[in-house]
Amino acid sequence: MFGRLGAPEIILILVVVVLLFGAKKLPDMARSLGKSARILKSEAKAMKEDGAAPPNPPADTAPQPPKTIQAAPGDVASARVVDDQPQQQTTHTTQS
């Protein structure tokens, strides 16, 4: 279907593209398309490297200090420690 595109057809397609998008926007569109392609390539490479990494981290790693979240810079009163491990629920029974 598209195998018989000659020079006049390609020129006509380029003219239509320039008329639709404008000559000023085409370089920006090409630049953003290039950036998107580079990001996609780097993410695909990172996913391949993550898949090849060992599934379990080494057991001799030092424990990390707890993470702290602050509500606003300098607001120490609302800072709290974040625990990554789920806490066990305990049930309290009251006797009457």
Backbone bond lengths (Angstrom), bond angles and torsions (degrees), N, CA, C in turn:
res aa  C-N    CA-C-N  psi(-1)  N-CA   C-N-CA  omega(-1)  CA-C   N-CA-C  phi
1 M - - - 1.440 - - 1.532 111.09 -
2 F 1.371 116.99 -48.51 1.455 120.60 -179.23 1.527 112.17 -98.29
3 G 1.289 118.48 5.43 1.453 122.50 -175.62 1.519 113.68 -71.76
4 R 1.308 119.16 -16.85 1.454 121.67 -175.58 1.527 111.67 -107.20
5 L 1.332 118.00 35.75 1.463 120.67 176.37 1.524 108.38 -82.74
6 G 1.317 115.67 119.37 1.454 120.47 178.28 1.515 110.57 -102.17
7 A 1.323 116.26 -171.62 1.459 122.06 -179.07 1.535 111.94 -62.30
8 P 1.341 120.55 -44.07 1.474 118.55 -179.46 1.529 113.02 -63.42
9 E 1.324 117.68 -36.66 1.464 120.23 179.50 1.524 111.45 -68.00
10 I 1.319 116.52 -41.16 1.470 121.00 179.55 1.522 109.98 -65.72
11 I 1.319 117.89 -41.56 1.468 121.40 177.90 1.528 110.07 -62.70
12 L 1.319 117.00 -43.03 1.461 120.82 178.27 1.529 111.59 -61.20
13 I 1.333 117.55 -41.73 1.469 121.63 177.64 1.523 110.49 -63.20
14 L 1.329 117.94 -42.81 1.465 121.28 179.08 1.528 111.47 -63.94
15 V 1.327 117.67 -39.52 1.464 121.07 178.26 1.521 110.53 -64.42
16 V 1.324 117.09 -42.39 1.465 120.55 179.04 1.529 110.46 -63.97
17 V 1.317 118.11 -40.89 1.466 121.72 179.12 1.519 110.22 -63.53
18 V 1.336 117.25 -43.56 1.466 120.61 179.62 1.525 110.31 -64.40
19 L 1.323 116.85 -39.78 1.462 119.71 179.36 1.527 111.74 -68.02
20 L 1.326 117.24 -37.51 1.467 120.42 -179.01 1.526 112.39 -70.66
21 F 1.318 116.79 -47.45 1.461 120.55 -172.22 1.519 113.72 -98.07
22 G 1.290 119.09 -19.05 1.451 121.63 -178.07 1.512 111.36 85.63
23 A 1.326 115.99 144.66 1.462 121.24 -175.80 1.524 111.98 -68.36
24 K 1.338 118.09 -27.14 1.463 120.48 -178.28 1.524 112.08 -74.85
25 K 1.308 118.28 -30.42 1.459 120.91 -176.24 1.524 113.08 -85.25
26 L 1.315 118.42 -21.34 1.469 120.33 -175.97 1.528 113.27 -61.18
27 P 1.345 121.31 -44.66 1.471 118.82 177.89 1.529 112.81 -62.48
28 D 1.337 116.43 -38.68 1.470 119.27 178.43 1.521 111.15 -65.46
29 M 1.327 116.44 -39.80 1.459 119.88 178.69 1.524 110.87 -65.47
30 A 1.326 116.96 -41.32 1.466 120.40 178.77 1.523 110.75 -65.56
31 R 1.328 116.82 -38.87 1.468 120.96 179.35 1.526 110.78 -65.39
32 S 1.326 116.75 -44.19 1.466 119.18 -179.88 1.527 111.22 -68.97
33 L 1.323 117.07 -32.95 1.466 119.97 175.61 1.524 110.90 -65.45
34 G 1.329 116.47 -39.24 1.467 120.46 176.89 1.512 112.25 -65.06
35 K 1.344 116.41 -41.68 1.467 119.92 177.86 1.526 110.53 -62.97
36 S 1.329 116.22 -42.18 1.465 119.85 179.63 1.520 111.21 -62.95
37 A 1.320 116.76 -40.24 1.464 120.33 178.92 1.525 110.87 -65.04
38 R 1.348 117.43 -39.91 1.469 119.99 178.32 1.523 111.37 -65.98
39 I 1.327 117.06 -40.67 1.463 120.55 178.79 1.524 110.33 -63.85
40 L 1.330 116.16 -44.10 1.462 120.32 178.79 1.526 111.12 -61.20
41 K 1.325 116.36 -42.27 1.467 120.84 179.96 1.528 110.95 -64.78
42 S 1.339 117.18 -43.31 1.466 119.14 -179.06 1.527 111.41 -68.62
43 E 1.332 117.82 -36.51 1.462 120.55 177.92 1.528 111.03 -67.54
44 A 1.322 117.03 -39.73 1.465 120.03 177.97 1.524 110.41 -64.58
45 K 1.329 116.58 -39.08 1.467 120.88 178.27 1.528 110.42 -65.78
46 A 1.337 116.65 -41.05 1.466 120.77 179.05 1.523 110.92 -65.15
47 M 1.333 117.00 -38.19 1.463 119.60 178.06 1.521 111.38 -66.06
48 K 1.336 117.24 -37.03 1.465 120.32 176.70 1.524 110.60 -64.53
49 E 1.341 115.99 -42.64 1.465 119.78 -179.85 1.521 110.98 -67.44
50 D 1.321 117.84 -36.45 1.460 120.78 177.84 1.522 110.84 -66.15
51 G 1.314 117.10 -36.12 1.459 121.24 179.22 1.520 111.78 -69.39
52 A 1.339 117.22 -28.67 1.462 120.88 -179.49 1.525 112.55 -86.73
53 A 1.322 117.77 -11.46 1.459 121.94 -179.24 1.531 109.52 -72.10
54 P 1.334 117.81 153.13 1.458 119.84 177.18 1.519 110.22 -62.70
55 P 1.340 117.64 143.06 1.460 120.37 -175.56 1.525 113.92 -69.16
56 N 1.332 118.54 -30.89 1.460 121.46 -176.91 1.524 109.70 -111.78
57 P 1.337 118.24 134.80 1.465 119.57 175.46 1.528 109.92 -72.03
58 P 1.318 118.15 158.98 1.464 120.02 178.38 1.524 111.20 -61.65
59 A 1.334 115.58 145.23 1.464 121.12 -174.52 1.525 112.18 -78.99
60 D 1.332 119.58 -14.27 1.450 121.13 -175.42 1.535 113.01 -92.73
61 T 1.306 118.03 22.25 1.459 120.15 178.84 1.520 109.70 -77.60
62 A 1.315 116.17 147.47 1.467 121.52 -179.68 1.523 109.34 -75.02
63 P 1.317 117.60 146.07 1.466 119.42 178.35 1.529 110.35 -65.76
64 Q 1.319 115.75 143.13 1.449 120.68 -178.87 1.525 109.74 -90.68
65 P 1.326 116.93 148.40 1.464 118.95 177.90 1.524 109.78 -68.23
66 P 1.320 118.51 154.72 1.467 120.85 -179.24 1.523 111.01 -64.49
67 K 1.324 115.52 149.02 1.458 121.56 179.53 1.525 108.96 -83.35
68 T 1.320 116.10 145.19 1.455 120.96 179.07 1.525 109.06 -121.02
69 I 1.314 116.27 134.02 1.456 122.08 177.28 1.513 107.90 -111.60
70 Q 1.339 116.04 130.66 1.458 120.52 177.51 1.521 108.33 -112.78
71 A 1.328 115.95 141.20 1.457 120.81 -179.19 1.521 111.03 -72.83
72 A 1.296 118.50 -39.22 1.462 122.80 179.71 1.524 107.90 -147.34
73 P 1.317 117.39 154.37 1.470 118.66 178.35 1.521 110.95 -60.41
74 G 1.304 116.11 126.79 1.451 121.61 179.08 1.518 114.69 85.08
75 D 1.315 118.34 -3.52 1.459 122.08 -179.20 1.520 108.08 -90.96
76 V 1.334 116.58 89.86 1.454 121.83 -175.29 1.526 111.55 -79.08
77 A 1.303 117.51 -25.49 1.462 121.00 -175.50 1.524 112.02 -65.61
78 S 1.334 117.70 -31.57 1.460 119.21 -177.02 1.518 112.70 -99.90
79 A 1.327 118.62 7.24 1.461 121.14 178.54 1.520 108.88 -71.70
80 R 1.321 115.58 142.60 1.456 119.58 178.82 1.514 109.53 -144.10
81 V 1.320 116.46 154.72 1.458 123.01 179.41 1.520 108.30 -86.33
82 V 1.317 116.57 136.60 1.454 122.04 179.62 1.520 108.38 -101.78
83 D 1.315 116.32 127.38 1.459 121.83 178.55 1.521 108.13 -102.82
84 D 1.332 117.59 119.46 1.461 122.01 -178.48 1.521 112.33 -73.38
85 Q 1.313 117.83 -23.71 1.452 120.93 -177.10 1.528 109.52 -90.54
86 P 1.326 117.50 137.81 1.468 119.27 179.61 1.530 110.39 -66.79
87 Q 1.307 115.16 141.69 1.459 119.89 -179.91 1.517 109.51 -87.41
88 Q 1.320 115.18 146.20 1.451 120.23 179.49 1.518 108.76 -79.42
89 Q 1.318 114.65 139.01 1.458 118.74 178.95 1.524 109.12 -86.39
90 T 1.294 115.25 134.85 1.463 119.81 177.12 1.510 107.68 -115.07
91 T 1.291 114.67 144.22 1.467 118.62 178.61 1.510 108.00 -104.99
92 H 1.292 113.90 132.22 1.452 120.29 178.64 1.529 107.74 -106.39
93 T 1.309 114.25 129.06 1.469 118.29 177.68 1.525 107.73 -112.28
94 T 1.264 113.42 139.27 1.466 118.69 177.95 1.524 108.21 -107.76
95 Q 1.287 114.75 138.26 1.454 118.59 179.25 1.524 108.25 -105.77
96 S 1.331 115.59 133.53 1.458 119.89 -179.05 1.504 111.42 -100.90
